[in-house]
Amino acid sequence: MPAYQMVHCPNCGSPAERHRCREQRVTRTQCSHCDYLLITCTESGRVIEAYAPGLYTHQLKTSIQGQVKGSPLALGSSQLPAGRRRF
């Protein structure tokens, strides 16, 4: 009988399902929001099947916008500390 667990999707962060099927010795993680799928062997950890669609640029921009402020990537080259100039 498969074991069922709710997890966060590693691709989009939405709620996803993780099923462990002991008879087949596989773990299947799937997200209905972004169509992410990962099937791995429970014993070896090897990937059997995987599908991870890319996220749209506008979705990424809004999700990481607050994280980039203050990082060297967000600063212009004239604002970088000495020794940290972009090439």
PyMOL Python script that loads the backbone (N, CA, C, O; Angstrom):
from pymol import cmd

cmd.read_pdbstr("""\
ATOM      1  N   MET A   1       0.840  -1.177   0.000  1.00  0.00           N
ATOM      2  CA  MET A   1       0.000   0.000   0.000  1.00  0.00           C
ATOM      3  C   MET A   1       0.886   1.240   0.000  1.00  0.00           C
ATOM      4  O   MET A   1       1.810   1.322   0.810  1.00  0.00           O
ATOM      5  N   PRO A   2       0.636   2.208  -0.881  1.00  0.00           N
ATOM      6  CA  PRO A   2       1.497   3.395  -0.950  1.00  0.00           C
ATOM      7  C   PRO A   2       1.294   4.333   0.244  1.00  0.00           C
ATOM      8  O   PRO A   2       0.175   4.529   0.719  1.00  0.00           O
ATOM      9  N   ALA A   3       2.396   4.901   0.710  1.00  0.00           N
ATOM     10  CA  ALA A   3       2.348   5.924   1.753  1.00  0.00           C
ATOM     11  C   ALA A   3       2.259   7.280   1.069  1.00  0.00           C
ATOM     12  O   ALA A   3       2.902   7.499   0.043  1.00  0.00           O
ATOM     13  N   TYR A   4       1.473   8.187   1.623  1.00  0.00           N
ATOM     14  CA  TYR A   4       1.189   9.479   1.005  1.00  0.00           C
ATOM     15  C   TYR A   4       1.612  10.597   1.955  1.00  0.00           C
ATOM     16  O   TYR A   4       1.381  10.514   3.162  1.00  0.00           O
ATOM     17  N   GLN A   5       2.240  11.656   1.399  1.00  0.00           N
ATOM     18  CA  GLN A   5       2.714  12.765   2.213  1.00  0.00           C
ATOM     19  C   GLN A   5       2.582  14.057   1.414  1.00  0.00           C
ATOM     20  O   GLN A   5       2.860  14.076   0.215  1.00  0.00           O
ATOM     21  N   MET A   6       2.158  15.135   2.071  1.00  0.00           N
ATOM     22  CA  MET A   6       2.109  16.451   1.432  1.00  0.00           C
ATOM     23  C   MET A   6       3.455  17.143   1.661  1.00  0.00           C
ATOM     24  O   MET A   6       3.942  17.204   2.789  1.00  0.00           O
ATOM     25  N   VAL A   7       4.052  17.664   0.584  1.00  0.00           N
ATOM     26  CA  VAL A   7       5.336  18.367   0.638  1.00  0.00           C
ATOM     27  C   VAL A   7       5.224  19.628  -0.215  1.00  0.00           C
ATOM     28  O   VAL A   7       4.232  19.816  -0.919  1.00  0.00           O
ATOM     29  N   HIS A   8       6.233  20.484  -0.155  1.00  0.00           N
ATOM     30  CA  HIS A   8       6.310  21.642  -1.048  1.00  0.00           C
ATOM     31  C   HIS A   8       6.996  21.215  -2.338  1.00  0.00           C
ATOM     32  O   HIS A   8       7.987  20.486  -2.314  1.00  0.00           O
ATOM     33  N   CYS A   9       6.466  21.672  -3.454  1.00  0.00           N
ATOM     34  CA  CYS A   9       7.058  21.362  -4.752  1.00  0.00           C
ATOM     35  C   CYS A   9       8.434  22.016  -4.844  1.00  0.00           C
ATOM     36  O   CYS A   9       8.554  23.215  -4.589  1.00  0.00           O
ATOM     37  N   PRO A  10       9.475  21.263  -5.202  1.00  0.00           N
ATOM     38  CA  PRO A  10      10.804  21.854  -5.342  1.00  0.00           C
ATOM     39  C   PRO A  10      10.921  22.771  -6.556  1.00  0.00           C
ATOM     40  O   PRO A  10      11.888  23.525  -6.669  1.00  0.00           O
ATOM     41  N   ASN A  11       9.955  22.716  -7.457  1.00  0.00           N
ATOM     42  CA  ASN A  11       9.994  23.537  -8.662  1.00  0.00           C
ATOM     43  C   ASN A  11       9.290  24.879  -8.474  1.00  0.00           C
ATOM     44  O   ASN A  11       9.824  25.915  -8.870  1.00  0.00           O
ATOM     45  N   CYS A  12       8.088  24.874  -7.868  1.00  0.00           N
ATOM     46  CA  CYS A  12       7.313  26.120  -7.763  1.00  0.00           C
ATOM     47  C   CYS A  12       6.931  26.487  -6.331  1.00  0.00           C
ATOM     48  O   CYS A  12       6.496  27.612  -6.087  1.00  0.00           O
ATOM     49  N   GLY A  13       7.084  25.565  -5.381  1.00  0.00           N
ATOM     50  CA  GLY A  13       6.776  25.858  -3.989  1.00  0.00           C
ATOM     51  C   GLY A  13       5.336  25.586  -3.583  1.00  0.00           C
ATOM     52  O   GLY A  13       5.005  25.714  -2.404  1.00  0.00           O
ATOM     53  N   SER A  14       4.480  25.221  -4.507  1.00  0.00           N
ATOM     54  CA  SER A  14       3.085  24.908  -4.200  1.00  0.00           C
ATOM     55  C   SER A  14       2.995  23.567  -3.478  1.00  0.00           C
ATOM     56  O   SER A  14       3.952  22.793  -3.483  1.00  0.00           O
ATOM     57  N   PRO A  15       1.847  23.289  -2.858  1.00  0.00           N
ATOM     58  CA  PRO A  15       1.688  21.970  -2.241  1.00  0.00           C
ATOM     59  C   PRO A  15       1.793  20.861  -3.291  1.00  0.00           C
ATOM     60  O   PRO A  15       1.209  20.962  -4.370  1.00  0.00           O
ATOM     61  N   ALA A  16       2.528  19.819  -2.971  1.00  0.00           N
ATOM     62  CA  ALA A  16       2.719  18.689  -3.881  1.00  0.00           C
ATOM     63  C   ALA A  16       2.506  17.396  -3.095  1.00  0.00           C
ATOM     64  O   ALA A  16       2.421  17.409  -1.867  1.00  0.00           O
ATOM     65  N   GLU A  17       2.423  16.299  -3.809  1.00  0.00           N
ATOM     66  CA  GLU A  17       2.199  14.994  -3.192  1.00  0.00           C
ATOM     67  C   GLU A  17       3.432  14.117  -3.365  1.00  0.00           C
ATOM     68  O   GLU A  17       4.043  14.083  -4.433  1.00  0.00           O
ATOM     69  N   ARG A  18       3.782  13.415  -2.307  1.00  0.00           N
ATOM     70  CA  ARG A  18       4.863  12.430  -2.394  1.00  0.00           C
ATOM     71  C   ARG A  18       4.285  11.077  -1.998  1.00  0.00           C
ATOM     72  O   ARG A  18       3.761  10.899  -0.899  1.00  0.00           O
ATOM     73  N   HIS A  19       4.396  10.129  -2.925  1.00  0.00           N
ATOM     74  CA  HIS A  19       3.882   8.774  -2.716  1.00  0.00           C
ATOM     75  C   HIS A  19       5.066   7.814  -2.648  1.00  0.00           C
ATOM     76  O   HIS A  19       5.963   7.856  -3.490  1.00  0.00           O
ATOM     77  N   ARG A  20       5.056   6.952  -1.636  1.00  0.00           N
ATOM     78  CA  ARG A  20       6.078   5.912  -1.519  1.00  0.00           C
ATOM     79  C   ARG A  20       5.392   4.565  -1.697  1.00  0.00           C
ATOM     80  O   ARG A  20       4.538   4.188  -0.894  1.00  0.00           O
ATOM     81  N   CYS A  21       5.756   3.856  -2.723  1.00  0.00           N
ATOM     82  CA  CYS A  21       5.180   2.548  -3.000  1.00  0.00           C
ATOM     83  C   CYS A  21       6.224   1.479  -2.667  1.00  0.00           C
ATOM     84  O   CYS A  21       7.192   1.292  -3.404  1.00  0.00           O
ATOM     85  N   ARG A  22       6.017   0.797  -1.569  1.00  0.00           N
ATOM     86  CA  ARG A  22       6.987  -0.194  -1.088  1.00  0.00           C
ATOM     87  C   ARG A  22       7.088  -1.396  -2.023  1.00  0.00           C
ATOM     88  O   ARG A  22       8.180  -1.933  -2.208  1.00  0.00           O
ATOM     89  N   GLU A  23       5.971  -1.832  -2.619  1.00  0.00           N
ATOM     90  CA  GLU A  23       5.989  -2.995  -3.497  1.00  0.00           C
ATOM     91  C   GLU A  23       6.881  -2.767  -4.718  1.00  0.00           C
ATOM     92  O   GLU A  23       7.629  -3.656  -5.124  1.00  0.00           O
ATOM     93  N   GLN A  24       6.793  -1.576  -5.294  1.00  0.00           N
ATOM     94  CA  GLN A  24       7.585  -1.262  -6.485  1.00  0.00           C
ATOM     95  C   GLN A  24       8.918  -0.610  -6.140  1.00  0.00           C
ATOM     96  O   GLN A  24       9.747  -0.398  -7.025  1.00  0.00           O
ATOM     97  N   ARG A  25       9.137  -0.289  -4.864  1.00  0.00           N
ATOM     98  CA  ARG A  25      10.361   0.350  -4.374  1.00  0.00           C
ATOM     99  C   ARG A  25      10.654   1.672  -5.087  1.00  0.00           C
ATOM    100  O   ARG A  25      11.787   1.934  -5.491  1.00  0.00           O
ATOM    101  N   VAL A  26       9.614   2.498  -5.235  1.00  0.00           N
ATOM    102  CA  VAL A  26       9.781   3.807  -5.867  1.00  0.00           C
ATOM    103  C   VAL A  26       9.126   4.885  -5.013  1.00  0.00           C
ATOM    104  O   VAL A  26       8.209   4.617  -4.236  1.00  0.00           O
ATOM    105  N   THR A  27       9.619   6.112  -5.177  1.00  0.00           N
ATOM    106  CA  THR A  27       9.025   7.298  -4.575  1.00  0.00           C
ATOM    107  C   THR A  27       8.656   8.241  -5.700  1.00  0.00           C
ATOM    108  O   THR A  27       9.490   8.567  -6.545  1.00  0.00           O
ATOM    109  N   ARG A  28       7.397   8.682  -5.713  1.00  0.00           N
ATOM    110  CA  ARG A  28       6.920   9.576  -6.767  1.00  0.00           C
ATOM    111  C   ARG A  28       6.495  10.902  -6.140  1.00  0.00           C
ATOM    112  O   ARG A  28       5.625  10.928  -5.269  1.00  0.00           O
ATOM    113  N   THR A  29       7.108  12.004  -6.583  1.00  0.00           N
ATOM    114  CA  THR A  29       6.735  13.350  -6.147  1.00  0.00           C
ATOM    115  C   THR A  29       6.116  14.051  -7.342  1.00  0.00           C
ATOM    116  O   THR A  29       6.704  14.095  -8.422  1.00  0.00           O
ATOM    117  N   GLN A  30       4.905  14.608  -7.137  1.00  0.00           N
ATOM    118  CA  GLN A  30       4.214  15.261  -8.251  1.00  0.00           C
ATOM    119  C   GLN A  30       3.489  16.510  -7.772  1.00  0.00           C
ATOM    120  O   GLN A  30       2.989  16.567  -6.649  1.00  0.00           O
ATOM    121  N   CYS A  31       3.444  17.504  -8.643  1.00  0.00           N
ATOM    122  CA  CYS A  31       2.771  18.763  -8.357  1.00  0.00           C
ATOM    123  C   CYS A  31       1.738  19.016  -9.453  1.00  0.00           C
ATOM    124  O   CYS A  31       2.073  19.033 -10.637  1.00  0.00           O
ATOM    125  N   SER A  32       0.496  19.210  -9.058  1.00  0.00           N
ATOM    126  CA  SER A  32      -0.549  19.469 -10.044  1.00  0.00           C
ATOM    127  C   SER A  32      -0.536  20.927 -10.510  1.00  0.00           C
ATOM    128  O   SER A  32      -1.124  21.255 -11.540  1.00  0.00           O
ATOM    129  N   HIS A  33       0.134  21.800  -9.753  1.00  0.00           N
ATOM    130  CA  HIS A  33       0.179  23.218 -10.122  1.00  0.00           C
ATOM    131  C   HIS A  33       1.116  23.483 -11.307  1.00  0.00           C
ATOM    132  O   HIS A  33       0.738  24.185 -12.245  1.00  0.00           O
ATOM    133  N   CYS A  34       2.320  22.934 -11.272  1.00  0.00           N
ATOM    134  CA  CYS A  34       3.307  23.204 -12.331  1.00  0.00           C
ATOM    135  C   CYS A  34       3.658  21.966 -13.161  1.00  0.00           C
ATOM    136  O   CYS A  34       4.513  22.041 -14.043  1.00  0.00           O
ATOM    137  N   ASP A  35       3.013  20.835 -12.891  1.00  0.00           N
ATOM    138  CA  ASP A  35       3.215  19.593 -13.643  1.00  0.00           C
ATOM    139  C   ASP A  35       4.589  18.968 -13.383  1.00  0.00           C
ATOM    140  O   ASP A  35       5.111  18.263 -14.247  1.00  0.00           O
ATOM    141  N   TYR A  36       5.180  19.211 -12.218  1.00  0.00           N
ATOM    142  CA  TYR A  36       6.461  18.628 -11.828  1.00  0.00           C
ATOM    143  C   TYR A  36       6.267  17.148 -11.534  1.00  0.00           C
ATOM    144  O   TYR A  36       5.255  16.754 -10.954  1.00  0.00           O
ATOM    145  N   LEU A  37       7.231  16.330 -11.931  1.00  0.00           N
ATOM    146  CA  LEU A  37       7.195  14.900 -11.652  1.00  0.00           C
ATOM    147  C   LEU A  37       8.613  14.401 -11.407  1.00  0.00           C
ATOM    148  O   LEU A  37       9.528  14.714 -12.170  1.00  0.00           O
ATOM    149  N   LEU A  38       8.792  13.624 -10.342  1.00  0.00           N
ATOM    150  CA  LEU A  38      10.076  12.990 -10.056  1.00  0.00           C
ATOM    151  C   LEU A  38       9.796  11.603  -9.488  1.00  0.00           C
ATOM    152  O   LEU A  38       9.125  11.465  -8.464  1.00  0.00           O
ATOM    153  N   ILE A  39      10.314  10.580 -10.159  1.00  0.00           N
ATOM    154  CA  ILE A  39      10.181   9.204  -9.689  1.00  0.00           C
ATOM    155  C   ILE A  39      11.587   8.669  -9.446  1.00  0.00           C
ATOM    156  O   ILE A  39      12.419   8.653 -10.354  1.00  0.00           O
ATOM    157  N   THR A  40      11.847   8.233  -8.216  1.00  0.00           N
ATOM    158  CA  THR A  40      13.171   7.739  -7.856  1.00  0.00           C
ATOM    159  C   THR A  40      13.064   6.345  -7.252  1.00  0.00           C
ATOM    160  O   THR A  40      12.018   5.956  -6.735  1.00  0.00           O
ATOM    161  N   CYS A  41      14.152   5.608  -7.327  1.00  0.00           N
ATOM    162  CA  CYS A  41      14.252   4.304  -6.685  1.00  0.00           C
ATOM    163  C   CYS A  41      14.469   4.535  -5.188  1.00  0.00           C
ATOM    164  O   CYS A  41      15.361   5.288  -4.797  1.00  0.00           O
ATOM    165  N   THR A  42      13.660   3.892  -4.358  1.00  0.00           N
ATOM    166  CA  THR A  42      13.764   4.070  -2.910  1.00  0.00           C
ATOM    167  C   THR A  42      15.071   3.505  -2.361  1.00  0.00           C
ATOM    168  O   THR A  42      15.625   4.047  -1.404  1.00  0.00           O
ATOM    169  N   GLU A  43      15.563   2.434  -2.950  1.00  0.00           N
ATOM    170  CA  GLU A  43      16.771   1.791  -2.447  1.00  0.00           C
ATOM    171  C   GLU A  43      18.045   2.521  -2.841  1.00  0.00           C
ATOM    172  O   GLU A  43      18.910   2.762  -1.998  1.00  0.00           O
ATOM    173  N   SER A  44      18.168   2.876  -4.122  1.00  0.00           N
ATOM    174  CA  SER A  44      19.416   3.478  -4.601  1.00  0.00           C
ATOM    175  C   SER A  44      19.362   4.997  -4.702  1.00  0.00           C
ATOM    176  O   SER A  44      20.408   5.646  -4.725  1.00  0.00           O
ATOM    177  N   GLY A  45      18.166   5.576  -4.764  1.00  0.00           N
ATOM    178  CA  GLY A  45      18.039   7.021  -4.935  1.00  0.00           C
ATOM    179  C   GLY A  45      18.173   7.480  -6.379  1.00  0.00           C
ATOM    180  O   GLY A  45      18.108   8.678  -6.657  1.00  0.00           O
ATOM    181  N   ARG A  46      18.356   6.550  -7.292  1.00  0.00           N
ATOM    182  CA  ARG A  46      18.507   6.901  -8.710  1.00  0.00           C
ATOM    183  C   ARG A  46      17.193   7.388  -9.294  1.00  0.00           C
ATOM    184  O   ARG A  46      16.114   6.919  -8.931  1.00  0.00           O
ATOM    185  N   VAL A  47      17.314   8.345 -10.209  1.00  0.00           N
ATOM    186  CA  VAL A  47      16.139   8.909 -10.869  1.00  0.00           C
ATOM    187  C   VAL A  47      15.679   7.953 -11.959  1.00  0.00           C
ATOM    188  O   VAL A  47      16.460   7.555 -12.823  1.00  0.00           O
ATOM    189  N   ILE A  48      14.407   7.592 -11.908  1.00  0.00           N
ATOM    190  CA  ILE A  48      13.807   6.723 -12.916  1.00  0.00           C
ATOM    191  C   ILE A  48      13.149   7.565 -13.998  1.00  0.00           C
ATOM    192  O   ILE A  48      13.319   7.308 -15.189  1.00  0.00           O
ATOM    193  N   GLU A  49      12.397   8.572 -13.573  1.00  0.00           N
ATOM    194  CA  GLU A  49      11.738   9.478 -14.517  1.00  0.00           C
ATOM    195  C   GLU A  49      11.636  10.846 -13.874  1.00  0.00           C
ATOM    196  O   GLU A  49      11.397  10.956 -12.671  1.00  0.00           O
ATOM    197  N   ALA A  50      11.819  11.901 -14.678  1.00  0.00           N
ATOM    198  CA  ALA A  50      11.732  13.262 -14.152  1.00  0.00           C
ATOM    199  C   ALA A  50      11.214  14.207 -15.220  1.00  0.00           C
ATOM    200  O   ALA A  50      11.544  14.088 -16.400  1.00  0.00           O
ATOM    201  N   TYR A  51      10.393  15.148 -14.775  1.00  0.00           N
ATOM    202  CA  TYR A  51       9.910  16.215 -15.652  1.00  0.00           C
ATOM    203  C   TYR A  51       9.717  17.440 -14.789  1.00  0.00           C
ATOM    204  O   TYR A  51       8.920  17.428 -13.851  1.00  0.00           O
ATOM    205  N   ALA A  52      10.440  18.495 -15.099  1.00  0.00           N
ATOM    206  CA  ALA A  52      10.339  19.743 -14.341  1.00  0.00           C
ATOM    207  C   ALA A  52      10.261  20.898 -15.334  1.00  0.00           C
ATOM    208  O   ALA A  52      11.290  21.381 -15.807  1.00  0.00           O
ATOM    209  N   PRO A  53       9.052  21.342 -15.650  1.00  0.00           N
ATOM    210  CA  PRO A  53       8.912  22.442 -16.599  1.00  0.00           C
ATOM    211  C   PRO A  53       9.501  23.723 -16.032  1.00  0.00           C
ATOM    212  O   PRO A  53       9.525  23.922 -14.817  1.00  0.00           O
ATOM    213  N   GLY A  54       9.971  24.584 -16.912  1.00  0.00           N
ATOM    214  CA  GLY A  54      10.514  25.862 -16.479  1.00  0.00           C
ATOM    215  C   GLY A  54       9.422  26.790 -15.991  1.00  0.00           C
ATOM    216  O   GLY A  54       8.267  26.679 -16.402  1.00  0.00           O
ATOM    217  N   LEU A  55       9.792  27.701 -15.116  1.00  0.00           N
ATOM    218  CA  LEU A  55       8.843  28.693 -14.634  1.00  0.00           C
ATOM    219  C   LEU A  55       8.888  29.911 -15.540  1.00  0.00           C
ATOM    220  O   LEU A  55       9.920  30.209 -16.141  1.00  0.00           O
ATOM    221  N   TYR A  56       7.779  30.605 -15.635  1.00  0.00           N
ATOM    222  CA  TYR A  56       7.715  31.800 -16.465  1.00  0.00           C
ATOM    223  C   TYR A  56       8.529  32.922 -15.823  1.00  0.00           C
ATOM    224  O   TYR A  56       8.606  33.017 -14.598  1.00  0.00           O
ATOM    225  N   THR A  57       9.123  33.754 -16.640  1.00  0.00           N
ATOM    226  CA  THR A  57       9.998  34.819 -16.168  1.00  0.00           C
ATOM    227  C   THR A  57       9.270  35.768 -15.225  1.00  0.00           C
ATOM    228  O   THR A  57       9.835  36.168 -14.207  1.00  0.00           O
ATOM    229  N   HIS A  58       8.030  36.139 -15.537  1.00  0.00           N
ATOM    230  CA  HIS A  58       7.323  37.078 -14.666  1.00  0.00           C
ATOM    231  C   HIS A  58       7.027  36.473 -13.299  1.00  0.00           C
ATOM    232  O   HIS A  58       6.961  37.207 -12.313  1.00  0.00           O
ATOM    233  N   GLN A  59       6.848  35.160 -13.210  1.00  0.00           N
ATOM    234  CA  GLN A  59       6.649  34.508 -11.921  1.00  0.00           C
ATOM    235  C   GLN A  59       7.928  34.540 -11.104  1.00  0.00           C
ATOM    236  O   GLN A  59       7.890  34.802  -9.902  1.00  0.00           O
ATOM    237  N   LEU A  60       9.056  34.277 -11.743  1.00  0.00           N
ATOM    238  CA  LEU A  60      10.334  34.305 -11.039  1.00  0.00           C
ATOM    239  C   LEU A  60      10.682  35.710 -10.582  1.00  0.00           C
ATOM    240  O   LEU A  60      11.182  35.899  -9.473  1.00  0.00           O
ATOM    241  N   LYS A  61      10.420  36.696 -11.430  1.00  0.00           N
ATOM    242  CA  LYS A  61      10.767  38.071 -11.098  1.00  0.00           C
ATOM    243  C   LYS A  61      10.045  38.519  -9.831  1.00  0.00           C
ATOM    244  O   LYS A  61      10.660  39.139  -8.964  1.00  0.00           O
ATOM    245  N   THR A  62       8.767  38.220  -9.708  1.00  0.00           N
ATOM    246  CA  THR A  62       8.035  38.649  -8.529  1.00  0.00           C
ATOM    247  C   THR A  62       8.427  37.854  -7.294  1.00  0.00           C
ATOM    248  O   THR A  62       8.377  38.384  -6.184  1.00  0.00           O
ATOM    249  N   SER A  63       8.817  36.587  -7.460  1.00  0.00           N
ATOM    250  CA  SER A  63       9.153  35.787  -6.291  1.00  0.00           C
ATOM    251  C   SER A  63      10.546  36.082  -5.742  1.00  0.00           C
ATOM    252  O   SER A  63      10.766  35.939  -4.540  1.00  0.00           O
ATOM    253  N   ILE A  64      11.487  36.488  -6.586  1.00  0.00           N
ATOM    254  CA  ILE A  64      12.846  36.740  -6.096  1.00  0.00           C
ATOM    255  C   ILE A  64      13.191  38.223  -6.006  1.00  0.00           C
ATOM    256  O   ILE A  64      14.302  38.580  -5.615  1.00  0.00           O
ATOM    257  N   GLN A  65      12.261  39.070  -6.359  1.00  0.00           N
ATOM    258  CA  GLN A  65      12.538  40.510  -6.375  1.00  0.00           C
ATOM    259  C   GLN A  65      13.038  41.005  -5.019  1.00  0.00           C
ATOM    260  O   GLN A  65      14.010  41.759  -4.963  1.00  0.00           O
ATOM    261  N   GLY A  66      12.398  40.601  -3.937  1.00  0.00           N
ATOM    262  CA  GLY A  66      12.813  41.042  -2.615  1.00  0.00           C
ATOM    263  C   GLY A  66      14.104  40.413  -2.155  1.00  0.00           C
ATOM    264  O   GLY A  66      14.795  40.992  -1.317  1.00  0.00           O
ATOM    265  N   GLN A  67      14.461  39.246  -2.669  1.00  0.00           N
ATOM    266  CA  GLN A  67      15.664  38.543  -2.240  1.00  0.00           C
ATOM    267  C   GLN A  67      16.924  39.150  -2.843  1.00  0.00           C
ATOM    268  O   GLN A  67      18.001  39.004  -2.264  1.00  0.00           O
ATOM    269  N   VAL A  68      16.830  39.820  -3.975  1.00  0.00           N
ATOM    270  CA  VAL A  68      17.998  40.313  -4.698  1.00  0.00           C
ATOM    271  C   VAL A  68      18.471  41.653  -4.161  1.00  0.00           C
ATOM    272  O   VAL A  68      19.643  41.993  -4.320  1.00  0.00           O
ATOM    273  N   LYS A  69      17.594  42.424  -3.529  1.00  0.00           N
ATOM    274  CA  LYS A  69      17.979  43.751  -3.038  1.00  0.00           C
ATOM    275  C   LYS A  69      19.173  43.648  -2.102  1.00  0.00           C
ATOM    276  O   LYS A  69      19.161  42.871  -1.147  1.00  0.00           O
ATOM    277  N   GLY A  70      20.199  44.436  -2.382  1.00  0.00           N
ATOM    278  CA  GLY A  70      21.394  44.452  -1.550  1.00  0.00           C
ATOM    279  C   GLY A  70      22.463  43.450  -1.950  1.00  0.00           C
ATOM    280  O   GLY A  70      23.577  43.492  -1.429  1.00  0.00           O
ATOM    281  N   SER A  71      22.138  42.550  -2.870  1.00  0.00           N
ATOM    282  CA  SER A  71      23.153  41.592  -3.308  1.00  0.00           C
ATOM    283  C   SER A  71      24.007  42.230  -4.397  1.00  0.00           C
ATOM    284  O   SER A  71      23.565  43.194  -5.022  1.00  0.00           O
ATOM    285  N   PRO A  72      25.214  41.726  -4.647  1.00  0.00           N
ATOM    286  CA  PRO A  72      26.070  42.293  -5.697  1.00  0.00           C
ATOM    287  C   PRO A  72      25.421  42.259  -7.079  1.00  0.00           C
ATOM    288  O   PRO A  72      25.773  43.070  -7.936  1.00  0.00           O
ATOM    289  N   LEU A  73      24.485  41.342  -7.314  1.00  0.00           N
ATOM    290  CA  LEU A  73      23.816  41.287  -8.608  1.00  0.00           C
ATOM    291  C   LEU A  73      22.876  42.467  -8.822  1.00  0.00           C
ATOM    292  O   LEU A  73      22.631  42.867  -9.960  1.00  0.00           O
ATOM    293  N   ALA A  74      22.348  43.027  -7.733  1.00  0.00           N
ATOM    294  CA  ALA A  74      21.399  44.130  -7.850  1.00  0.00           C
ATOM    295  C   ALA A  74      22.107  45.481  -7.940  1.00  0.00           C
ATOM    296  O   ALA A  74      21.484  46.472  -8.320  1.00  0.00           O
ATOM    297  N   LEU A  75      23.376  45.541  -7.603  1.00  0.00           N
ATOM    298  CA  LEU A  75      24.111  46.796  -7.600  1.00  0.00           C
ATOM    299  C   LEU A  75      24.764  47.049  -8.954  1.00  0.00           C
ATOM    300  O   LEU A  75      25.182  46.109  -9.629  1.00  0.00           O
ATOM    301  N   GLY A  76      24.852  48.302  -9.346  1.00  0.00           N
ATOM    302  CA  GLY A  76      25.609  48.655 -10.533  1.00  0.00           C
ATOM    303  C   GLY A  76      27.088  48.521 -10.238  1.00  0.00           C
ATOM    304  O   GLY A  76      27.472  48.500  -9.069  1.00  0.00           O
ATOM    305  N   SER A  77      27.926  48.430 -11.248  1.00  0.00           N
ATOM    306  CA  SER A  77      29.350  48.216 -11.017  1.00  0.00           C
ATOM    307  C   SER A  77      29.983  49.376 -10.259  1.00  0.00           C
ATOM    308  O   SER A  77      30.974  49.176  -9.556  1.00  0.00           O
ATOM    309  N   SER A  78      29.437  50.582 -10.383  1.00  0.00           N
ATOM    310  CA  SER A  78      30.004  51.714  -9.650  1.00  0.00           C
ATOM    311  C   SER A  78      29.650  51.657  -8.170  1.00  0.00           C
ATOM    312  O   SER A  78      30.304  52.308  -7.356  1.00  0.00           O
ATOM    313  N   GLN A  79      28.617  50.882  -7.805  1.00  0.00           N
ATOM    314  CA  GLN A  79      28.203  50.779  -6.413  1.00  0.00           C
ATOM    315  C   GLN A  79      28.852  49.606  -5.690  1.00  0.00           C
ATOM    316  O   GLN A  79      28.699  49.471  -4.476  1.00  0.00           O
ATOM    317  N   LEU A  80      29.570  48.762  -6.413  1.00  0.00           N
ATOM    318  CA  LEU A  80      30.211  47.619  -5.784  1.00  0.00           C
ATOM    319  C   LEU A  80      31.407  48.067  -4.963  1.00  0.00           C
ATOM    320  O   LEU A  80      32.079  49.032  -5.327  1.00  0.00           O
ATOM    321  N   PRO A  81      31.684  47.383  -3.862  1.00  0.00           N
ATOM    322  CA  PRO A  81      32.870  47.715  -3.065  1.00  0.00           C
ATOM    323  C   PRO A  81      34.142  47.522  -3.885  1.00  0.00           C
ATOM    324  O   PRO A  81      34.161  46.771  -4.860  1.00  0.00           O
ATOM    325  N   ALA A  82      35.196  48.208  -3.475  1.00  0.00           N
ATOM    326  CA  ALA A  82      36.467  48.089  -4.181  1.00  0.00           C
ATOM    327  C   ALA A  82      36.904  46.626  -4.217  1.00  0.00           C
ATOM    328  O   ALA A  82      36.757  45.903  -3.232  1.00  0.00           O
ATOM    329  N   GLY A  83      37.430  46.208  -5.332  1.00  0.00           N
ATOM    330  CA  GLY A  83      37.843  44.828  -5.485  1.00  0.00           C
ATOM    331  C   GLY A  83      36.730  43.903  -5.929  1.00  0.00           C
ATOM    332  O   GLY A  83      36.973  42.716  -6.149  1.00  0.00           O
ATOM    333  N   ARG A  84      35.519  44.409  -6.065  1.00  0.00           N
ATOM    334  CA  ARG A  84      34.376  43.583  -6.444  1.00  0.00           C
ATOM    335  C   ARG A  84      33.769  44.082  -7.761  1.00  0.00           C
ATOM    336  O   ARG A  84      32.556  43.998  -7.955  1.00  0.00           O
ATOM    337  N   ARG A  85      34.587  44.587  -8.640  1.00  0.00           N
ATOM    338  CA  ARG A  85      34.094  45.115  -9.919  1.00  0.00           C
ATOM    339  C   ARG A  85      33.713  43.994 -10.863  1.00  0.00           C
ATOM    340  O   ARG A  85      34.347  42.939 -10.869  1.00  0.00           O
ATOM    341  N   ARG A  86      32.688  44.213 -11.653  1.00  0.00           N
ATOM    342  CA  ARG A  86      32.276  43.232 -12.665  1.00  0.00           C
ATOM    343  C   ARG A  86      33.219  43.278 -13.843  1.00  0.00           C
ATOM    344  O   ARG A  86      33.742  44.333 -14.201  1.00  0.00           O
ATOM    345  N   PHE A  87      33.426  42.138 -14.430  1.00  0.00           N
ATOM    346  CA  PHE A  87      34.301  42.056 -15.606  1.00  0.00           C
ATOM    347  C   PHE A  87      33.479  41.866 -16.840  1.00  0.00           C
ATOM    348  O   PHE A  87      34.026  41.773 -17.939  1.00  0.00           O
TER     349      PHE A  87
END
""", "prot")
cmd.dss("prot")
cmd.show_as("cartoon", "prot")
cmd.util.cbc("prot")
cmd.orient("prot")
